């Protein structure tokens, strides 16, 4: 078999193996039979909410199982066709088979990622919170670059992106910002981005054109569905109001409409200033707080996420999950998976899918990759 074809087959096999492992294949088949039996039971439909949950789980399992079987079947058929074409010396047919394998490899990768988005809150909208690390203007400018990167990522996937909270830097950039990204599986994709992000570049703020290293943190948490009841004791809250610092608008810097809520038992702080009224900002901040408390519970349930949670302790060297080097060469490197890109401009313009896919896969396999950071 041609080397190119074998490479495609290897990629397909890896995707299929991960899908089977993630689904726990035999258990998934048995569970699908159980769900099919429930759907046929008329008593189920007396409880619409329960029926909806059963149908959702059944659809997800059925789609994942059928997708895996379809990939395996097409792989086998195409490999058989390629071998026959090579045996008969039919180069045109062999070339066509290789192209088909490449297309199937791409589809297998997409189906794999889609199947991995089966966590409790993966389908939800998401908040992405960005905070500049130590370093003043340099880190604040880097934080704003990250804000733009995630905005572009959301827009690439036709998601709605809203700026919920924003605190400008003294000279440039931002001290912090919170984005609300609304779209299918927004949290499922973005959750692997939590951690410290490191930038290396020639500083535009250094008159001597020296190379600087900057750090900013990213924290991702899901929007809580109305179906999920998160109890918050009002006595555990400290609520502060202040004047919004965003640009434009007759109410900006004229009324104390912005709201900051501190959850005293956990130390969680959320803020909102994008609405005109204090009442609306308080309501949005409460949504964020409930989302943060819910996300904290999810973290306790998932050992992999606990490791990610530890990276929030310090925004600095030794805690970064990804490095972005713009000078003297160009390279983006994920320090958890080893995935790299030689086009940082594309990454900073929202091309993050391969990094997210690799991190999602790693959560399933549990395989740790020893990756050296870049200078």
N, C-alpha and C positions, 0 to 999 in steps of 0.2 A: 504493500500500500504506500502511496506517496506520503512524503513527510508532512505536507500541508494537511492532507486528509487525516492522517493519524493524529495530528495536533488538534484538529476539530473534534475527532472522536474522543480523545482524552478529556477535552473540555466538557463535552456532553456527559461522559461517564462520571466526571467529578460532580457535575450539577445533579445528576440523577441519584448518585450515592448520597449526597447531602439531603436531597428531598426525602429519600426513603428513611434516612436516619432521623430527620426532623419530624417526620410524620409518625415514626415508629410503625412501620408499614403494616405488620400483622395486626397490631392494636387498632390502627386506623381503619382497616378493612372491617374488623369486627364492630367498631364503633359506628361505621356507616350503615351496617346492617341494622344495628339497634335504632339508629335515627330513622331509617326508612320504615321500620316497624312502628315507631311512634307516630310518624306522619300519617300512616294508614289508620291509626286509632282515632275515631271520631271524637273521643273524649278530650283529646288534646286541644281541639279548636274551641272548647268552652272557656279557655284561658288565652285570649289573644296575645298577651305579652309572652307567656311561656311558649306559645306556638311560634311566635316571631323569633325567639332565641333558638329554638330547635331548628327552624328553617335556615337561620343564618349559619349555624354550625354545620348543618347538613350540606348547604351549598358550598361552604368553604372546603370541607373535606372532599366532596364529590369533585369539585373543580381541581383540587390539588392531585387527587388520585388519577383522574382522567388525563390531566396534563402530563403526569409522569409516564403513564402507560403509552400515551400518544408519542412522546419523545422517544421512548425505547423502541416502539414499533417502527417509527420513521428512521431512526438510526440503523436498525437492523436491515431494513429494506434498502436503504441508500448504500450501506456498506456492501451488501450483496450485489447491488447494481454496479458499483464501482469495480468490484472484483471481477465481475463478468465482463465489463468493458475493457479492463486491463488484459484479461485473458484473451479477448478477441482482437485486441489492438485498436479498439475504437476510441481514439483520443478525444473526439468531440463529446462522446457520451461520458467519458471519464471526467473531462473538465466540468461538465454539467453536474455530475455527481459530487465533485469536490465543492462547487459553489453551493449546492443544496446542503451539504454538511456544515458549511460555514454559516448559512442562514439558520440551520437548526441549532447550532451552538449558541448563536445570539438569542434565539427564542428560549432555549433551555435556561440561559442565564437570567432572562427576564422572569420566566415562570418560577425559577428558584427564589428570586428575591420576593416576588409576590406571595409565595407560600410562606416565607419566613415572617411576613407581617401578620402574625396571628396572635400577638400578645393582647392582653386584656384591654389596653387603651390604644393599640397601634392605629386603629381606624380613626381616632379622634383628631381634631384640630390641635395645634400646638403653639405654645409660647416659646420664643427663643430670647433668652436674656443675655446680653453682652456687657461685660465690665472691663474697663481698661485696667491694666496692672500698673505697677510702679514704673516711673519713667516719664511722667509728665506728658508733654505734647506728643512725643514719639508714640507712646502706648495709646494715647487718646486718638491719634490719627489712625493707628492700626485697628482700634476698636470700631471706628467708623467704616473702615474698609471691610471688616467682617460683617457689619450691619448691611452694607451694600451687597456683599457676597450672598448672604442668606435671602435677602430681598430678591436678588436675581434668580437664585435657585427656585424660590417659590413661584416666581413669574414664569420660569422655564416650564414648570409643571402645571401652568395655568391655575395656580392657586391664588387666592386673594390674600394680600399682605397688608396688614395695618400696623402703624407705629403707635403702640399703646403708651409708652413712656420714653422720655428723652431728656438727657442732661448733657448739655454742651460742655466741651472742654474750655479751658481759659483762653487759649490762643487758636486752637484748631481741634477738629475731631470731636469725640464724645467721651464723657466719663462713663456713661452707661446708657443703655437703650433696651427696650423690650418690644419685640415684634410678636404679633399675633398672625399666624399663618393658617388659613382655612382651606382645607382640601382633603380629598380622600387619602387616608394613610399618612397624613402630614406628620403626626408624631412618630409613627412607625419608622419612617425614613430618617427623620431628623434626630431621633433620640441618641444615635451613636455619635453625634457631634459634641456632646457634653465633654468639657475638659479645657485644658489650657492650650492655646494656639500661639505659636512662636513665629515671628517675622524677622528676617535678616535682610537688610538693604542699605544702600547709601542714603543717608538721611537727607531729605530735602530741607530740613531745618538746621543743618550743620554747615556753617560757612566754610569749614575745612573739608567738606565732602567725605567725612569718615563713615565707616560702616557701623551701623547700630543694630542691636538686637532688642526687640520689643515683645511684650507678652500681653495677651488679653484672654479672658476666660469666656466660655460659652456655656450656658446652662439651659437645658431643654426640658420642658415638662408639659404634660397633656392638658388640654382643656377638659374640664370635668363635664360629663354628660348630665342632663337633668335627671336621668334615672339613678345616678349615683348620689347618695345622700351623705354629705360630709358635714358633721356637726362641729360648729365653732362656737365656743363660749365667749360671749361678748366681754366678759371680765378678763379674758386672756389677751385682749387687744389694746394696743395704744394707737390712737388715730391722730395723725398730725395733718394740718392743712398748710399750704404754702402757695405762692404765686407761680404759675406755670412759666417755664423757661423756653418754650418752643418759639418758632418764628411766626410772625404775622398774626392777624386776628385782633379785633378790638378788645377782647377780654384778656388777652395775654398780658401778663405783668400789671394788670389793673385790679384783679380780684383774687382772693385766696381760693381758687377753684381746684387746684391740684390736691390730691390726697395720697398720704403715705400711711400704710397700716403695718404695724409690727406685731407679730404673734409671739408674745413673751415666752411661752414655754419652749418653743423651738428656735427662737431667734430669727425666724423667717421674716423678711421685709419685702413688701410689694408696694408699687406706686403706680398711679395713673394720672395723666394730665391732658389727655387728648380730647376730652369732652369739654363742652362749654360750662356745664354746671357741676358744682361740687357733688351733688347727689348722684349724677351719672358716673362721675369719676370714682366715687366711693363704691358704687355697685360693681364697676369693672374691676376695681382693686380687690374686692371680696371674691370675685370669680377667680382672679389670679391666686389669691391666698388658698382657696379651696383646691385649686389645681396643684399648688405646691404641696399641700398636705397630702393629697391623694398620691402624687408622684412619690412622696417620701415613703408612703406605705408600699407602693410598687417596688421601690428600691429595697425595702426590707425583705420582700418576697423573692427577689432575684439576686442570686449571689454574684452574677456577672455585673449587674448594675451597681452593686455595692462597691466593686473595685473602681468603677467610673466615679462614684460619689466621692471617693477619697481624693480624686484629682482636684476637687474644688477647694481643698484646704489652703492652697497657696498658689498665687498667680505668678509663677516664676520658674527658674531653671530646675529641671529634674521632674517636673510635673506635666510637661507638654505631651499632647497626644499627636500633634502634627507640626511640622516645621515647613515654612514657606521661605525659600531663599530666592531673592531677586538679583543680587549681586554677590560675587563677581560672575556667578553662573546662575542658571535658572532651574530650580527643582523644588517640587513639593513632595514631601515624604511623610507617610503616616507611620508613626512609631509603634503602633499596635499590630498592624497587618503587614507592613513592608510595602504597601502599594505606593507607587510613585507617579508623578507626572512631570514632564519636562516643559509643560506649558502653563506656568503659574498664572498667566494672564487669563486663560480660559477658566481655571479653577476659581480665581477671584471674581470671575464673571458668572459664577454659579454652577460650573460643571463639576458637581460633587458626587454624582451617582456611583461611580466605581469605588470611591472611598466608603460610601455608605453601605454598598452591597457587600464589600469585603468584611466590614465590621459586623454586619448582621450575620454573615456566614460564620464568623469566628465565635459569635455568641452560641451558635448551635454546636460547633465542633469542640469548643473549649480549648482549641489548640493555641498555644502561646508562641509567638514568633519573636526570636531575638533580633532586634533591629537596632542598629547604631544610628544615633542622630547625626545630622550633617552640620558642617561648620558654616 
